[in-house]
């Protein structure tokens, strides 16, 4: 049973989208942490929309989360 509110669903969608963009832009190969994160998103049944597939943000919240995560890109 899914007990998340609509706001929590939107936040999770924005978080997953930001992580997806960060990892697709900055992972360092199939053995990298970023590549493993992309695999985890697939396991969580996350499917990026057309904007993300075109390397564009889908919301301002997603952009803000990405900016925070961008500081960690060297760990991918």
PyMOL commands that set and color helices and strands:
alter all, ss='L'
color gray80, all
select helices_A, chain A and resi 6-26+33-43+50-53+60-70+73-75
alter helices_A, ss='H'
color red, helices_A
deselect
rebuild
show_as cartoon
